[in-house]
């Protein structure tokens, strides 16, 4: 059984959502004045004893101080004192930025193929960041971007209206769509490359990431329906965006909901629509729902339940409400009291269990506070498509610092009882991982005799990060068949590695067994491909067969898992690529334009074991191919083919007539004559990238630009 990961010299916050999982397998933890990133390792230790041995940790504290506080010197015409304007230099530090919100985009949004990160601070600055080798790189200071777009000069006195447009309170990313709804061209990722920035303005903008520049561009707007007619203006203090469901009227239209929690304790709901045919994302101007609360809303959560329903759960001082949304209709409102006490929730998490035996869906909800209260709620749905006949909301309130007598056999209760034995503790946050099978839990042990003072190192809490299975059912290899979680487009191999390791080492029933049975899934032969249809582009043909095909995806899943248990990898996708390109050339859907193209096709014929005789229309008549070296037009390397070697003689290197041995590109099998390459961050395969001002040829460039993730394992490429 894995021990918890101990985080020392940190101070927890009273904010919700302190745990954020990435579809790359990383976890970002939010603390007072710092962030901690736990990045899943490619190859963890063979017999790890604690969660820390499965991750590499990166701590960002001084980093935050170096981020520009764009609002530090902004003046307003009515001289209103606002947080952000009054932040001063502290002990020689430039800024005093405390992160209050962090969020990951989906994987594959950034130029490098990974996620981007947004951070909002208490100085009301918004940052767009990218993690590279453990460093957080600034992509955009969003306040500055807004000022430039609005042509504001912050060196002059601004009106309150303009100042409100610069003060950022919350940022939310649009979620991924089901892999079945993804169509070529796969990149840029749509609609997942979009995020919404909430300021104090009545107009809110959507921003989409430009794949070429990695910068955000405005991609639509909507009115927030806020009340702005008084001096006590309303603003959005927290936002959430739901998963996608299909419209009942048009299956090609997907619907997602935006929840805005305002400073006046209202929840304003808007709807986003995405047309999978045109790949257009837009705000539905016909849909707005407003819910008023008479007490402060402390936590909100969207959860997709069944096939077509989104549940918005809101926790206020003494109630929890479940708002059921489907096809832009307010279907049902369920609510119950929180056992008669005022409750300042600091963590709300939910998960769903499908009972295949009787087609029931069970929605579980956990709520906790910083004192000792833990509330467990359960709704039984006899149908996956309707809440109409749901059972009553079963609930129980517990003291998590006492022995928990649970009525349901869930691992979280055993874990909390185990924590109690270590001493007094607080639950800081809970969150479900991307696979939906594990619960991340952030807790702090404290000395009851001392107050927590973040200024004194000795008063810092001992904070622990735990991972607990959500149920006690046996976890096995079958969970990796869910391509909506583990497709190469929407997650990296690191998520599979992380899920595999959690599955191996968190099973309480078999703690001594450190193995998991992995049966290599049988896949269709590489010759089975999606046919070239009328009107289909060559890029779509390649991506449908190598990126979106369940068969090619299964090859990647097999390769990732086989690597973990030291078994050989499958070359089925390389064979499929070779067969596709030869077919495109044979049918003259693509034309060769260089010796690189000819060498690639010759290598593919050799890989497939096909004869070169009779292929002069593809290869030409020359057996000697002189390849120019990129960046040095007066240099070339010559490669000669005098026979038809069998497929197993194709290797990872090739020797020129000049006697030089070159590594070959894992995609095109042509020699790597340039240092301009891309390297897979998981399997390490090396792939050419097209240098600026140079072309390898029509077909070679086409292959390199169409396949932005590794076809062997699904990893992301980073540029050398």
URZI-V790672 format. One record per pair of residues at least 6 apart in sequence whose C-alpha atoms are under 8 Angstrom apart, sorted by the first residue. I is the first residue (numbers start at 1). J is the second residue. If there is no record, write none. Layout:
((I,J) (I,J))
This chain:
((1,49) (1,50) (1,505) (1,506) (1,507) (1,508) (1,511) (1,512) (2,48) (2,49) (2,50) (2,51) (2,505) (2,506) (3,49) (3,50) (3,51) (3,466) (4,50) (4,51) (4,52) (4,464) (4,465) (4,466) (4,467) (5,50) (5,51) (5,52) (5,464) (5,465) (5,466) (6,52) (6,462) (6,463) (6,464) (6,465) (7,462) (7,463) (7,464) (7,465) (8,460) (8,461) (8,462) (8,463) (9,457) (9,458) (9,460) (9,461) (9,462) (10,31) (10,32) (10,454) (10,460) (10,461) (10,462) (10,463) (11,31) (11,32) (11,454) (11,460) (11,461) (12,30) (12,31) (12,32) (12,428) (12,444) (12,461) (12,463) (13,30) (13,31) (13,32) (13,428) (14,346) (14,370) (14,428) (15,100) (15,346) (16,298) (16,299) (16,345) (16,346) (16,347) (16,348) (16,429) (17,101) (17,346) (17,347) (17,429) (17,430) (17,431) (18,28) (18,29) (18,30) (18,31) (18,428) (18,429) (18,430) (19,27) (19,28) (19,29) (19,30) (19,429) (19,430) (19,431) (19,440) (19,442) (20,27) (20,28) (20,29) (20,102) (20,103) (20,104) (20,431) (21,27) (21,28) (21,104) (21,431) (21,432) (21,433) (21,434) (22,28) (22,104) (22,105) (22,106) (22,107) (22,115) (22,434) (23,106) (23,107) (23,115) (23,434) (23,490) (23,491) (23,492) (23,495) (24,107) (24,114) (24,115) (24,491) (24,492) (24,493) (24,494) (24,495) (25,39) (25,40) (25,492) (25,494) (25,495) (25,496) (25,498) (26,37) (26,38) (26,39) (26,40) (26,495) (27,37) (27,38) (27,39) (28,35) (28,36) (28,37) (28,38) (28,102) (29,35) (29,36) (29,37) (30,36) (30,99) (30,100) (30,101) (30,102) (31,99) (32,98) (32,99) (33,61) (33,64) (33,97) (33,98) (33,99) (34,59) (34,60) (34,61) (34,62) (34,64) (34,98) (34,99) (35,59) (35,60) (35,61) (35,99) (36,57) (36,58) (36,59) (36,60) (37,57) (37,58) (37,59) (38,55) (38,56) (38,57) (38,58) (39,55) (39,56) (39,57) (39,58) (40,54) (40,55) (40,56) (40,494) (40,495) (40,497) (40,498) (41,54) (41,55) (41,56) (41,494) (41,497) (41,498) (42,494) (42,497) (42,682) (43,564) (44,53) (44,54) (44,55) (45,53) (45,54) (47,514) (48,54) (51,466) (51,467) (54,498) (54,501) (58,134) (58,135) (64,97) (64,98) (65,93) (65,94) (65,95) (65,96) (65,97) (66,94) (66,95) (67,95) (67,97) (68,95) (68,141) (69,84) (69,95) (69,97) (69,123) (69,125) (70,125) (70,143) (70,144) (71,84) (71,85) (71,123) (71,124) (71,125) (72,84) (72,85) (72,86) (72,87) (72,88) (73,85) (73,86) (74,85) (74,154) (74,155) (74,156) (74,157) (74,158) (75,85) (75,154) (75,156) (75,157) (75,158) (76,157) (76,158) (76,159) (76,160) (76,163) (77,157) (77,158) (77,159) (77,160) (78,159) (78,160) (83,122) (83,123) (83,124) (84,122) (84,123) (84,124) (84,125) (85,123) (87,95) (87,96) (87,123) (88,95) (88,96) (89,95) (89,96) (90,96) (96,123) (97,121) (97,122) (97,123) (98,121) (98,122) (98,123) (99,119) (99,120) (99,121) (99,122) (100,119) (100,120) (100,121) (100,122) (101,119) (101,120) (101,121) (101,170) (102,117) (102,118) (102,119) (102,120) (103,117) (103,118) (103,119) (103,171) (103,172) (103,173) (104,115) (104,116) (104,117) (104,118) (104,173) (105,115) (105,116) (105,117) (105,118) (105,173) (105,174) (105,175) (105,192) (105,193) (106,114) (106,115) (106,116) (106,173) (106,175) (106,176) (106,192) (106,193) (106,490) (106,491) (107,113) (107,114) (107,115) (107,116) (107,489) (107,490) (107,491) (107,492) (108,114) (108,115) (108,189) (108,489) (108,490) (108,491) (109,115) (109,116) (109,188) (109,189) (109,192) (109,193) (109,209) (109,211) (110,116) (110,209) (110,211) (110,214) (111,211) (111,212) (111,213) (111,214) (112,716) (112,717) (112,718) (113,708) (113,709) (113,716) (113,717) (114,716) (115,130) (116,128) (116,129) (116,130) (116,131) (117,128) (117,129) (117,130) (117,131) (118,126) (118,127) (118,128) (118,129) (118,171) (119,126) (119,127) (119,128) (119,129) (119,171) (120,126) (120,127) (120,168) (120,169) (120,170) (120,171) (124,167) (124,168) (124,169) (125,141) (125,142) (125,143) (125,167) (125,168) (125,169) (126,141) (126,142) (126,143) (126,168) (126,171) (127,138) (127,139) (127,140) (127,141) (127,142) (128,138) (128,139) (128,140) (128,141) (128,142) (129,136) (129,137) (129,138) (129,139) (129,140) (130,136) (130,137) (130,138) (130,139) (131,137) (139,214) (139,215) (140,215) (140,216) (143,166) (143,167) (143,168) (146,165) (146,166) (147,153) (147,154) (147,166) (152,162) (161,201) (164,199) (164,200) (164,201) (165,199) (165,200) (165,201) (166,199) (166,200) (167,199) (167,200) (168,197) (168,198) (168,199) (168,200) (169,198) (169,199) (169,200) (169,236) (169,237) (169,238) (170,197) (170,198) (170,199) (170,236) (170,237) (170,238) (170,239) (171,195) (171,196) (171,197) (171,198) (171,239) (172,195) (172,196) (172,197) (172,239) (172,240) (172,241) (173,192) (173,193) (173,194) (173,195) (173,196) (173,241) (174,191) (174,192) (174,193) (174,194) (174,195) (174,196) (174,241) (174,242) (175,191) (175,192) (175,241) (175,242) (175,243) (175,244) (176,191) (176,192) (176,243) (176,244) (176,490) (177,191) (177,192) (177,243) (177,244) (178,244) (178,484) (179,483) (179,484) (179,487) (179,548) (181,276) (182,276) (182,548) (183,276) (183,544) (184,539) (184,540) (184,543) (184,544) (185,539) (185,540) (185,543) (186,543) (187,211) (188,210) (188,211) (190,279) (191,274) (191,279) (191,280) (191,281) (193,208) (193,209) (194,206) (194,207) (194,208) (194,209) (195,206) (195,207) (195,208) (196,204) (196,205) (196,206) (196,207) (197,204) (197,205) (197,206) (197,207) (198,204) (198,205) (198,236) (198,239) (199,235) (199,236) (200,234) (200,235) (200,236) (201,235) (202,223) (202,224) (202,225) (202,226) (202,228) (203,221) (203,222) (203,223) (203,224) (204,221) (204,222) (204,223) (204,224) (205,218) (205,219) (205,220) (205,221) (205,222) (206,218) (206,219) (206,220) (206,221) (207,216) (207,217) (207,218) (207,219) (207,220) (208,216) (208,217) (208,218) (208,219) (209,215) (209,216) (209,217) (210,216) (210,217) (220,282) (220,283) (221,283) (222,283) (222,285) (224,268) (225,268) (226,234) (226,235) (227,233) (227,234) (228,234) (234,262) (234,263) (234,264) (235,262) (235,263) (235,264) (236,260) (236,261) (236,262) (236,263) (237,260) (237,261) (237,262) (237,263) (238,260) (238,261) (238,262) (239,258) (239,259) (239,260) (239,261) (240,258) (240,259) (240,260) (240,300) (240,301) (240,302) (241,256) (241,257) (241,258) (241,259) (241,302) (242,256) (242,257) (242,258) (242,302) (242,303) (242,304) (242,310) (243,256) (243,257) (243,302) (243,303) (243,304) (243,310) (244,254) (244,255) (244,256) (245,254) (245,255) (245,256) (245,307) (245,308) (245,309) (245,310) (245,326) (245,327) (246,252) (246,253) (246,254) (246,255) (246,308) (246,327) (247,253) (247,254) (247,255) (247,327) (248,327) (252,275) (252,276) (252,277) (253,273) (253,274) (253,275) (253,276) (254,273) (254,274) (254,275) (254,276) (255,271) (255,272) (255,273) (255,274) (255,327) (255,328) (256,271) (256,272) (256,273) (257,269) (257,270) (257,271) (257,272) (258,269) (258,270) (258,271) (258,272) (259,267) (259,268) (259,269) (259,270) (260,266) (260,267) (260,268) (260,269) (261,267) (261,268) (261,297) (262,268) (265,292) (265,293) (265,294) (265,295) (265,296) (265,297) (266,290) (266,291) (266,292) (266,293) (267,290) (267,291) (267,292) (268,288) (268,289) (268,290) (268,291) (269,288) (269,289) (269,290) (270,283) (270,284) (270,287) (270,288) (270,289) (271,283) (271,284) (271,287) (271,288) (271,328) (272,281) (272,282) (272,283) (272,284) (273,281) (273,282) (273,283) (273,284) (274,280) (274,281) (274,282) (275,281) (287,328) (293,316) (295,316) (295,317) (296,316) (296,317) (297,314) (297,315) (297,316) (297,317) (298,314) (298,315) (298,316) (298,317) (298,344) (298,345) (298,346) (299,314) (299,315) (299,316) (299,345) (299,346) (299,347) (299,348) (300,312) (300,313) (300,314) (300,315) (300,348) (301,312) (301,313) (301,314) (301,348) (301,349) (302,310) (302,311) (302,312) (302,313) (303,310) (303,311) (303,312) (303,350) (303,351) (304,310) (304,311) (305,311) (305,352) (305,361) (305,363) (305,384) (306,361) (306,383) (306,384) (306,385) (307,384) (307,385) (308,326) (308,327) (308,385) (309,324) (309,325) (309,326) (309,385) (309,386) (310,324) (310,325) (310,326) (311,322) (311,323) (311,324) (311,325) (312,321) (312,322) (312,323) (312,324) (312,325) (313,320) (313,321) (313,322) (313,323) (314,320) (314,321) (314,322) (315,321) (315,345) (316,343) (316,344) (316,345) (317,342) (317,343) (317,344) (317,345) (318,337) (318,338) (318,339) (318,340) (318,341) (318,342) (318,343) (319,335) (319,336) (319,337) (319,338) (320,335) (320,336) (320,337) (320,338) (321,333) (321,334) (321,335) (321,336) (322,333) (322,334) (322,335) (323,330) (323,331) (323,332) (323,333) (323,334) (324,330) (324,331) (324,332) (324,333) (324,387) (325,331) (325,332) (332,387) (336,393) (338,375) (339,397) (343,369) (344,369) (345,367) (345,368) (345,369) (345,370) (346,367) (346,368) (346,369) (346,370) (346,428) (346,429) (347,366) (347,367) (347,368) (347,369) (347,428) (347,429) (347,430) (348,365) (348,366) (348,367) (348,368) (348,429) (348,430) (348,431) (349,365) (349,366) (349,367) (349,430) (349,431) (349,432) (350,363) (350,364) (350,365) (350,366) (350,431) (350,432) (351,363) (351,364) (351,365) (351,432) (351,436) (351,470) (352,361) (352,362) (352,363) (352,364) (353,361) (353,362) (353,363) (354,360) (354,361) (354,362) (355,361) (355,362) (358,382) (359,382) (359,383) (359,384) (360,380) (360,381) (360,382) (360,383) (360,384) (361,380) (361,381) (361,382) (361,383) (361,384) (362,378) (362,379) (362,380) (362,381) (363,378) (363,379) (363,380) (363,381) (364,376) (364,377) (364,378) (364,379) (365,376) (365,377) (365,378) (366,374) (366,375) (366,376) (366,377) (367,374) (367,375) (367,376) (368,374) (368,375) (368,427) (369,427) (369,428) (370,426) (370,427) (370,428) (371,426) (372,399) (372,400) (372,401) (372,426) (372,427) (373,397) (373,398) (373,399) (373,400) (374,397) (374,398) (374,399) (374,400) (375,395) (375,396) (375,397) (375,398) (376,395) (376,396) (376,397) (377,393) (377,394) (377,395) (377,396) (378,393) (378,394) (378,395) (379,390) (379,391) (379,392) (379,393) (379,394) (380,390) (380,391) (380,392) (380,393) (381,387) (381,389) (381,390) (381,391) (382,389) (382,390) (383,389) (383,390) (398,404) (400,416) (400,417) (400,420) (401,417) (401,420) (401,424) (401,425) (402,417) (402,420) (403,417) (403,420) (404,413) (404,416) (404,417) (406,413) (409,471) (409,472) (410,470) (410,471) (410,472) (411,468) (411,469) (411,470) (411,471) (411,472) (412,468) (412,469) (412,470) (415,468) (419,425) (422,445) (423,445) (423,446) (424,445) (424,446) (424,447) (424,448) (425,443) (425,444) (425,445) (425,446) (426,443) (426,444) (426,445) (426,446) (427,441) (427,442) (427,443) (427,444) (428,441) (428,442) (428,443) (428,444) (429,441) (429,442) (429,443) (430,439) (430,440) (430,441) (430,442) (431,439) (431,440) (431,441) (432,438) (432,439) (432,440) (433,439) (433,440) (434,485) (435,485) (435,499) (437,469) (437,470) (437,471) (438,467) (438,468) (438,469) (438,470) (439,467) (439,468) (439,469) (439,470) (440,465) (440,466) (440,467) (440,468) (441,464) (441,465) (441,466) (441,467) (441,468) (442,463) (442,464) (442,465) (442,466) (443,463) (443,464) (443,465) (444,461) (444,462) (444,463) (444,464) (445,461) (445,462) (445,463) (446,461) (446,462) (450,459) (451,459) (452,459) (452,460) (452,461) (453,459) (453,460) (454,460) (467,502) (467,506) (468,506) (469,506) (469,507) (474,507) (475,503) (476,503) (476,516) (476,517) (476,518) (477,516) (477,517) (477,518) (477,519) (480,486) (480,496) (480,557) (484,490) (485,491) (486,492) (486,495) (486,496) (487,553) (487,714) (488,547) (488,553) (488,556) (488,709) (488,713) (488,714) (488,715) (489,547) (489,709) (489,714) (492,714) (492,715) (492,716) (493,557) (493,560) (493,682) (493,713) (493,714) (493,715) (494,682) (496,560) (496,561) (497,560) (497,561) (497,564) (503,516) (504,513) (504,514) (504,515) (504,516) (505,511) (505,514) (518,561) (520,558) (520,562) (521,554) (521,558) (523,551) (523,554) (523,555) (524,551) (525,572) (526,572) (526,573) (526,575) (526,576) (527,576) (527,579) (529,545) (529,576) (530,541) (530,544) (530,545) (531,541) (532,541) (538,584) (538,589) (538,590) (539,702) (539,706) (542,577) (542,580) (542,706) (543,706) (543,707) (545,552) (545,576) (546,552) (546,553) (546,573) (546,576) (546,577) (546,711) (547,553) (547,707) (547,711) (552,572) (552,573) (552,711) (555,570) (555,572) (555,573) (555,712) (555,713) (556,711) (556,712) (556,713) (556,714) (557,713) (558,569) (558,570) (559,568) (559,569) (559,570) (559,712) (559,713) (560,713) (562,568) (562,569) (563,569) (570,712) (571,712) (573,711) (573,712) (574,667) (574,711) (574,712) (575,607) (575,608) (578,601) (578,604) (578,605) (578,607) (578,608) (579,604) (579,608) (581,601) (582,601) (582,604) (582,605) (584,590) (585,591) (585,592) (585,618) (586,618) (590,698) (590,699) (591,698) (591,699) (592,598) (592,697) (592,698) (592,699) (593,697) (593,698) (593,699) (594,696) (594,697) (594,698) (595,625) (595,626) (595,627) (595,697) (596,627) (596,670) (596,696) (596,697) (596,700) (597,696) (597,697) (597,698) (597,699) (597,700) (598,618) (598,619) (598,620) (599,619) (599,625) (599,670) (600,668) (600,669) (600,670) (600,700) (601,618) (601,619) (602,612) (602,619) (603,650) (603,669) (603,670) (604,669) (605,611) (605,612) (606,644) (606,645) (606,646) (606,647) (606,650) (607,646) (607,647) (607,648) (607,650) (608,647) (609,644) (609,645) (609,646) (609,647) (611,644) (612,619) (612,644) (623,640) (623,641) (623,642) (624,638) (624,639) (624,640) (624,641) (625,638) (625,639) (625,640) (626,636) (626,637) (626,638) (626,639) (627,636) (627,637) (627,638) (627,639) (628,634) (628,635) (628,636) (628,637) (629,635) (629,636) (629,637) (629,673) (629,674) (630,673) (630,674) (630,691) (630,694) (631,674) (631,694) (637,656) (637,657) (637,658) (638,656) (638,657) (638,658) (639,655) (639,656) (639,657) (640,656) (640,657) (652,663) (652,664) (652,665) (652,666) (652,669) (653,661) (653,662) (653,663) (653,664) (653,671) (654,661) (654,662) (654,663) (654,664) (654,671) (655,661) (655,662) (656,662) (662,671) (662,672) (662,673) (663,671) (663,672) (664,670) (664,671) (664,672) (664,686) (665,671) (665,672) (665,686) (665,687) (665,688) (666,685) (666,686) (666,687) (667,687) (667,703) (667,704) (668,687) (668,700) (668,703) (668,704) (672,688) (674,688) (675,720) (676,688) (676,689) (676,690) (676,691) (676,719) (676,720) (677,686) (677,687) (677,688) (677,689) (677,719) (677,720) (678,686) (678,687) (678,688) (678,689) (678,717) (678,718) (678,719) (678,720) (679,685) (679,686) (679,687) (679,717) (679,718) (679,719) (679,720) (680,686) (680,710) (680,715) (680,716) (680,717) (680,718) (681,715) (681,716) (681,717) (681,718) (682,713) (682,715) (682,716) (683,712) (683,713) (683,715) (685,710) (687,704) (688,704) (689,704) (690,696) (690,701) (690,704) (695,701) (708,716) (708,717) (709,715) (709,716) (709,717) (710,716) (710,717))
